[in-house]
Amino acid sequence: MAKKCDVCGRGSTKDASRSHSNIKTIKRQYINLQVKKIGGKKLNVCAKCIKTMAKKKK
């Protein structure tokens, strides 16, 4: 399963953890993916898209 939003295509980003001695360690920051039923299909949707869809619904 890919860790990407099926609606907007947003995925993970790279970030660096810095130790006390300033050594850089690359880490991944994953987005908040949730499985939602949209149009009868189960999709992986990020929380940002869910909030936007709720706002447009009103």
N, C-alpha and C positions, 0 to 999 in steps of 0.2 A: 504494500500500500504506500503510495507516494504521499509525502507530507506536504501537500499543496492544496490550496483552496480550489474547489471545482468551479466556483463562481467567478472569482477575480484573478485566480492564478498566482496569488501571493504564496511565497514559500519561506523557508528558513533563511536566516542571515548569519554571517560570520561575525564573531566578536572575539576580543582578546581578554583573557584573565591575566592580571598583572600581579606577580608575587611581590613580596617585600623587597627583594633584590632586583625588581623590575624585569624579571624574565617573563616573556610573553608566551602564553599557551592559548592556542586557538580553540575556541569552543563554538558550538552551534546554538543559536537561539531559535527555537521552534515556535511557530504561531499557535494560537489557541484554536485547534480544529475540533469540531463537533459534528457528529453524524445527524443530519436533519433530513426529513422527507419533504422534498419540494417537487410538486407536480407528479406525485406518485413514485418518484425515484429517490433512493437513499443517496445523499451527496455528502461529501466532506466539505463543510462550510466553516470559514473562520468567524470568530466572534464579531469582528468588525462588520462583516457582510450581514450577519444576523441582525445587528443593531440598525444598520442602514435599511434593511428590508422592513423592519418593524416601523421605522420612522416614515418610510414611503407609504406604508399601508394606511396610516392615519389621514 
